[in-house]
Amino acid sequence: MMKQKKIVIFGGGTGTSYVLKGLKYFPVEITAVITVSDSGSSTGRLRKEFSTPAVGDIRHVLSNLSTLPDEIRDVMEYRLHTKHSDLNGHAIGNLLLTSLLNETGSLQTSIKYLSKLLGVKHTVLPLSEDNLTLMGETVDGEIIENEDTITKAHKKYKRFFYKENPHVLSEVFAAIKEADLIILSMGSLYTSVMPHLICDDVVKAINEAKSHAKIMHICNAMTQPGETDGFGVSDHVNSLEHYLGKDTIDVVIASNTIISDELLIKYETEEQKDPVRIDYENIKNAKYELLESDLLTTVDGTIKHNSLKLSSIIFSYLMNLE
């Protein structure tokens, strides 16, 4: 029997979980490394109350990797709605992970327990067990603290760093060392992907892995207000390689779907988002391979990647590696 290829994917919640939703059906070994610096919504409230790493992105990934029926998986994503309780707005999965963390004292162990309950057949790792605070320095020298504030500030940033000294799990480095493909996922560029790359040891491990693994980036379909306004595909790659080093990324997946004018207007007016352009003029001299395809679909008026189609491209690329 042919040995399964190994994938390590770095990211956060929504973007990464959408990739994994389809990729879990393919015969590959997946290790998902998830950022723990989210500070908004239910996760942010739990962090303040219990002084824990962020659990929301991890919950979302576990839900999408679950092999249980949708009705059971949906319980993880359900948010309590009660006006007269401190539980209002909390996702059930966040409460479960926080409870397990308080019981076990380890986020990694808590993920293992919940993975068993949800029938997850792949590995999910937090980047760190530390309670990390993401920091951003703007181009005019202002220091902004916390992930949600960084996005809401609508500033241009010249660098990101952690307030604390992050201790990355040894299992993360072991997974990188064994990987055939390392994916920098789609998702919020500055607050889901970049938090991994501001760890020098992670960058060093990824660069050392280039002797046996390819480095892939899945580009966002839409810009992120306050983060990547006006960005094209090459801008996303340049931002990542600012930390990784020039010409580190081997292949980029991008969507060339034509979006209707109606949806474009909706996204521009309601969310201040625009499509990420495939800026061929800047890519033509780049050393990375561009894999473009009609990857987007519309679900309830919202633009989403077709998870299975995206995963098929990833798997096909992986299988064609020597």
Disulfide bonds with the S-S distance in Angstrom:
none
